[in-house]
Amino acid sequence: MRRTALHHVHQRLGASFTEFAGWEMPVRYGSDVAEHHAVRQSVGLFDLGHMGQIEVSGPEAAAFLDYALVGRLSAIAVGRAKYTMLCHTNGGVLDDLVVYRLEAQRFLVVANAANAPIVLAMLGEYSGGYAVTITALDRALLAVQGPDAVKIVGEHPELRYYGIEAERLAGKDVLLARTGYTGEDGFEIYCANEDAEAIWAWAAAAGAQPAGLACRDTLRLEAGMPLYGHELTVRTTPFHAGLGRIVALDKSDFVGAAALRAVVPDTELVGLVTRGRRSPRAGHAVLDAVTGAKVGEVTSGAPSPTLGHPIAMAYVATGTTAVVVDVRGTREDAEIVKLPFYKR
């Protein structure tokens, strides 16, 4: 398995590890619930070195990304970012991405770890005829997330949400972005692999608590953020996931345009709240509360540390209003609610 530049730091901290997308990653350092609360109430520190980083540069970089991705990347200003997706020609999602515009002709595409090779390959395939250079980067990524994140990283008043700028932190040159995947204020720090340990130590010494992938999943679930392989797959389009707003259908052409223009979703992504002791989990059936017929399936579910009861996301037939969830043979009453479950 692959290891990030911070692997030996996690070992020293006594982390429990898990395999994730071919990487050996820290899942928790002690209690994932305590790490969850640290991010919600103070500040947590994540190693995200497994995420894919791809640079797209050249005189036609903006036009190329407009063609390859569903959003209009040419419209974002230098120093800004955009959430977007790479789709199959059939409209299915191949990955959800954050794209930063670093310079007029230079972009940073950040992909999910499991999909990074696919994103790199598809960008290469779609780039024919465009004057662009596509480069996979080998670089560390740390995240400082939580209401006290600014106390660790500093004020940076020019750096707005979904912005990025060159900075120096802990005496190292970094790219500092104000993005995240936890529902909290926070920063993501892109740096050279050899600088990652110094930056981790600097943030930890200032009070950021190491946090693993387990709490990252409950944080993003509470925030209603989709996870590839759960809410997003090649079998779903952005419209099924309630993210049709990120598709620039008025572009003249882009990969998947014809299919996405024809989509009429027959399912929708909803939030579910249950009150039983056992939580709905991915794959559990969602049933009509009256007829008992299957009307959907849970995509993610867990006890919510912040809210104190189980929460889940599920795809259900459009227009469904009253459901129960089959939790390992027991029918749990469920309330359909708007996402997100938690908003700071």
Secondary structure, DSSP 4 states (H G I P E B T S, - for coil): -B--TTHHHHHHTT-EEEEETTEEEEEESS-HHHHHHHHHHS-EEEE-TTSEEEEEESTTHHHHHHHHSSS-GGGSPTTBEEEEEEE-TTS-EEEEEEEEEEETTEEEEEE-GGGHHHHHHHHHHHTTTS--EEEEE--EEEEEESTTHHHHH---TT--TTBEEEEEETTEEEEEE---SSSS-EEEEEE-GGGHHHHHHHHHHTTPEE--HHHHHHHHHHTT---BTTTB-TTS-TTTTT-GGG--TTSS--TTHHHHHT---SEEEEEEEE-SSSPP-TTPEEEETTT--EEEEEEEEEE-TTTSSEEEEEEEETT---EEEEETTEEEEEEEEPSPS---
